[in-house]
Amino acid sequence: MQTNFTPEQLADPATASSEGVIRKCVHCGFCTATCPTYVLLGDELDSPRGRIYMIKDMLENDKAPSAEVVKHVDRCLSCLSCMTTCPSGVNYMHLVDHARAYIHEHYDRPWHEKMLRSILAWVLPYPGRFRLALNAAKLGRPFAPLFVGVLRPFAAMLALAPRRLPPKASIAPSRVPDPKGRVAMLQGCAEPVLRPEFRAAAVRVLNRAGYDVVFAAGEGCCGALVHHMGREEDGLAAARRNVDAWIREVQTGGLDAIIVTASGCGTTIKDYGFMLRNDPAYAAKAEWVSGLAKDISELLIDAHLPPGDGRGLTVAYHAACSLQHGQKVTEAPKRLLAQAGYIVRTPIEAHLCCGSAGTYNILQPEIAGQLGDRKAANLARLNADVIATGNIGCAMQIAPRSGIPVVHTIELLDWATGGPIPPQMAARPHDDG
């Protein structure tokens, strides 16, 4: 794609990066076939190719973002399916992230959008605030029908809040005799509030695989939630804080890996090197941290886990977009489940997003709802005993739409190798051996 940026525009590192991405696009349209919003809406402007044209025009001409452009960029899930499909290597992730930051800086959103986005940025990255907000949602739920029109996202936010929360869980660092390695586990923000059993299972399995597990002091939210809302400085601040925390841990006792159980976080942490590339104090450190980050399935696939007992159960494996498209981790989770003795099935349209996408199911509830229903229906056709995924957002999006328990892949690996039955499955009759 031909571009016409001026030398002055290209002096900005973000614009120079985006210009390189745009020039790789050859208009082939392969991305339209796998883009969830294009599949649903059939609008070229709701395809990656259409968005690239709009972003190019906005950036080249230094335009104030129009409401139309913002609408279509906002509708992008950042599922990155287009990057898996693209034959030309277009890094759409970096382009749309730049567009969101540009919109955040130059577009005056309506008051209700500003308020909702500010609330999400203030609450979701902080587990204590998030827990308080979810408890408060119980009081607000009866008033959800009053939120109509422009306030519909507030109703969606109340609907997504679980009716009961698991108790707070304090999971301590865990050491093993004669360890083969030492790993730091991302503590996360939403996951420990909504499903603390994910991290508990991960620690047990990592110990069985021979790893000491530590938690880095001072670490916080990975920054993905604010970064994908265009709040660039907030996202970079989160990245710097975490880089510092993990570097201190390396200096204390060394690290073989930074393990992530929420694949949405993993995609962002693996991009810290790019995000902080222009910061002389952090560029090298961030690149090194990105190289240490691994989804838990990436580490375990070569870790020689003990033999597992899958109890003859059939698992419907839901591949989170951030794992299959963002990190290109596709086979490891399925192989681990099969090695543990489970029968693994994958649904049709496995490449399509479930509609969670961080805050998307709050900010775009109609589209998210259609995608969630579609995904749950495809998973149900597999007639499985349980659904496994590698991301907290996917689990929370699919579970209310499914009569089948939805758990993390690591919970099933834990159960098969000697751990407890996953809580979401405990109410169903199983031979837990």
N, C-alpha and C positions, 0 to 999 in steps of 0.2 A: 504494500500500500504506500503510495507516494505521500510524503509529508512536506510541510512548508513552514517549519518552525524557524524563527530568526536566531542568529547567534546569541543574542541577548537572552532569549527564552531558554536556549539550550545550556546557558550558564547555570541554570537551576538544576541540581542533580536529579530531582524528582522528574522534572520535565524531560531531561535527557534520557532517563531510564524509560519513561513512557514512550518517547519517540522511537526508541529501539524496539519496543514491544509492538507498536503500531505498524512499523515498517515490515515486520515479519508476517503480518496477516495478508493472505493472498485471495481473500474473498471466496474461498472454496465452498463455504456453507456447511461443511461437515459438522460443525458445532451445533447447528440448528437441530439436528436429529437427536441430540442427547441432552439438550438444555431443557430442564424441567419447565421453566416458564414459557418457552416457545412451544413445547409439546402441549401444554395446557391451553395457552392463549392464542397461539398461531399468529402472533404479531412480530414482524421482523424486528421492531424496536425492543422487543423482549427476548431477543436472542443475543448471544455474545457478539456476533458480527454487527448487529444493529447498534448495540451499545458502544462498540469500538468506534463506529462512525460518529456517534453523538459525542463521545468523549474527545475524539480527535478534533472535531469542530470547536468544541468548548475550549480546549487547551490551546489550539493553534491561534485562535482569535481572541484569547484572553477574555472570553465572554463571561458575564455573570450567569450562573446556571439558571436555566428556565425551569418553571414548574414541570414542564413535560419531560425534560432531561432528568430531573431529579426523580420523577415518578418511575421512570424505567430503570434507572440505576438502583433506586431503592428496592425494586422488585427482584434484583439479582440476589440469589441465595449464597453466592460465593461457594457453591458446591464443587466447582472446578471440574465438573464432568467434561466441559469443553476442552480443558487442557489435556485430558486423557485422549480425547478424540482428535485433537488438532494435529495434522501431519507436518505443520510448519514450526512447531515449538513456540507458539505464542504464549508468553507468560501473562495470561489474562489476570491472574491473581494480583500481580504487582500493579497492573494498569488500573483495575477497578478500585484497589486500595487507594491509589493516588487520586482517582476521581472522587472518592468519598471524602478524602481529606480536603480536596479543593472545594467541594460542595459545602462541607462543614464551615469552611473559612469564608466563603463568598455568597452563600445563599441564606436568606432570612426566612426560616421555616415558620409556618403558622404556630401560634402560641401553644396549641395542644400537643403538637409534635415536639416542640422544644421541651415542654414540661415532661412528657413521657420519656424522651431520650435522656434527659437529665436525671430523672428518677432511676432509670435502668443503670446508668453509669455510676450513680452514687450508691446503689444497693447491691447489684449482682456480684461485683468483684470482691465483696467483703462478706465472709461467711456469717459473722455475727449479725450484721445488718440484714442479710438475706434471710436468716432464720426468723428474725423479728418480723420482717415483712410477710413471710409466709404464714406466721401465726396470726398476724393482723388481717390477712386475707380471709380468714374464717369469719371474721366479723363483717367484712365487706361483701362476701359472696351473695347474700340475699338481695343486695342492691345491684347486682350485675345486670339485670334486665333494663335498668335505667340508663345504662351506658350505651347509647345508640349513636349512629352517624359518625362524626369525627371522634367520638369517645369510645368507639367500638374496641380499639386495642386495649383499653383499660378493662373491659369485660373479658377479653381474651386472657389478659394477665391473671385475673381472678379465677377464670376457669382452669388455667394451667396449674394453679397452686394445689398441691396434694391436700387431701382432707385431713391427713395426719402425717406427722413427721416422725422419723425414727429418732430415738434418743441420741443426744450428743455422744460421740464416740471418741475416746482418746486412744490413739494407736501409737505405741512407743516404738522407737528404733529397735531393731532386732538383729542379734548377732548369732552366728553359728560357729561350731568348732571347725578349725582349719578351712576358712572360707576360700572359695575360688575367686572372689572379687567383692568389691564394695560399690554399692549403687545408692544414689539419692533418688527418692521418689517425690515427684511433684505432689504437693498437698492439695492444690486446687482450691476452688471457691464454691461452686455450686455442688460439685459431686459429694464432698464430705457432709453437706447438709442433707441432700436428697437421698443418697445411697452410700452411707459410710461403709457398707459391707464390701463395696468394690475394693477399696484400699486395704481393708483387713484381709481379704482373700489374696490380694496381690502380695502382701508381705509374707503370708504363709507359703505361697507357691515359690516365691523368690528364695526364701529360707530353705525349702526342700531342694531347690536347684543349687544350693550352696553359696548363696550371696548374703552378705551383711547388708541390711537396709537402714539408711539414715534419712533424716529429714533436715533440710538446711534451714538454720535459723535466719529469720528475716525475709524468707521467700514469701511471695504473695501471688495474686492472680497473674496468669501469664500475660494478660493484656489483650487477649483476642477480642473480648466483648466490646471494649471501647475502641480498639483499633478498627474493627469492621463497622463501627458507627461513624468513622471519619475523625475521631478524636485522637489525632496523631500524637500530640504531645503526651496525652495520658497513656497511650499504648507504649511509647518509647520510655516513659518513666518507669512503667511496670517492667519492661525488658531490662533496663539498667539495674533496677533493684534485684531482680532475679539473677542476673549475671554476677553481680557482686556477691550474692548469697552463695551461689554455687562455686565461685572461685574461692571463697573462704573455706568451703568444705573440701575442695581439692587440696588447699594448702594445709588443712588440718590432718587429713588422713588419706588423701587420694580418692579418685572416683574412676570407676570403669564405665559408668553410664549414668545418665539422668533418665529415669524411667517415668513414663507417662501412661496413665490408664484412661485419660479422656483424649480421644484422638484429635478433637478440635483444638485443644491446647498444644498437642504435639506438633501439629502443622505450623502453628505460630512460633513455637520455640525453635523449631528447625529453621525458621526464617529470621531469627534474631540477627544473624550475620548480615543479611541484606538490610533489615530495618535500621541497623546502627552502623551501616557502612561508611557514613559520612561523619561519624563522631570519632575523632582521633583517640580519645581516651577509652573508647569501648569497642572499636571496630574489630580488632584482633581477638579480644576476649570473647566478644559475642559470637564471632565465627567459630571459635573453639568450642564454646558452649553448645552451639547448634550441632556441631559434629558429635557431641556426647549424647544428645537427646535421642531416645529410642522409644517407640511404642513397646509396651511390655511384650507383645507377641514377637517382635523382632529379636529381643534378647532370648526369650525362652525357646525359640525354634532350634537354637543350637546349644541348649543348656542341658540336654539329656535328663529330662524329668523322669521320675520313677514311673513304672507302668501304671496305667489308669484303668478304672472300671467305669465305663460309661453306662452300665446298667441297661444296655440295649435301647437307650433313649434316642429319639430322632430330634436333631437340632436344626431349626431354620436359622441360617446365618444371615444376618442383615449387615452388609458392608457399609459402615459409615462413610459418607463422602470424603470427610477429612482424612480418613485412613486410605481408602482405595484411590482417590484422585489427588488429594493433597500430599500424601506421603508415599504413594505407590506401593503400599503394603497390601497385597491382595491374597496371597496364598498362605502366609504363615498362620493366621488365626484358624483357617479351615483345616490345615494340616495338623495343628496342635489338637484340635477337637477330635479329629479322626484318630490320631495316635492315642488319645485318651480313651478311646473305645466308643465314641458317639457316632451315630449315623448322621452325616452332615448333608443338608440340602440347601440350595440357594434358589431364591425366587426369580421369576421373570422380572425384567426391568430392574435388575439389581443395581444398575448404574444410576438410576434416578433417585434424587434426594427424597427423604421422608418429610421434609418441610420444617424440621426443627431449626437448624442453621443458626445457632446462637440465640439471638433475640428475634429472629425472623418470624417465629410463630406468634410473637406478640405484636410486632410492627406490621406484619402482613398476614393477619389471621385467616382471611378468606383463601388465599393461595396456599398457605401452609396447611389449612384444613383439608383442602382437596388432595394435596400430596400425601398427607398423613393417612387419609382414608384409602387412597390408592395403594400405598405401601402395605398397610395392614391387610388389605384384601389379598394382595399377592402373596404375602407371608402365610395367610390362613389356608391358601390352596395347597400348601405343602403338607398339611395334616401332621404337623410336628408336635412334640411334647413341650417344647420350650423354644423361645426365640433368644438368640445370643447376638450381642453387638459389642462394639468397643468404644462407645461414646455415651456419656450421660444424657446429652440432649436427645439423641435418638431413642434411648430407653424411655425417657419421659414423654416423648411424642407418640411413640407406638403403643405403649402400655394401655392407655385409656381406650384405645381403639381395638384392642385385641382381647380375646378370651383366653389367650395363651400367656403364661408367665414370660416376662421379658427380663433377662439377666445379662450381666457382663460375661464375656467369654472367659475371663479369669475366674469367675465364680464356678463355672462348670469344670474348669481344669483343677481348681482347688478341691471341689467335691469328689472328682474322680481319683484324686491322689491322696485322699485321707482327710480332707476338710469337711466342714458341716454342709448340710444341704443349703442352697441359696434361700434366703428368707422368702423371696417371691414364689418359690416352689414349695415351701414348707407346708402350706395349707392343702396341697394336693397329694394324693396317695402315691408314694414311691417306696421302693425297696432301697433304703439308704444303707443297707449292708451291715 
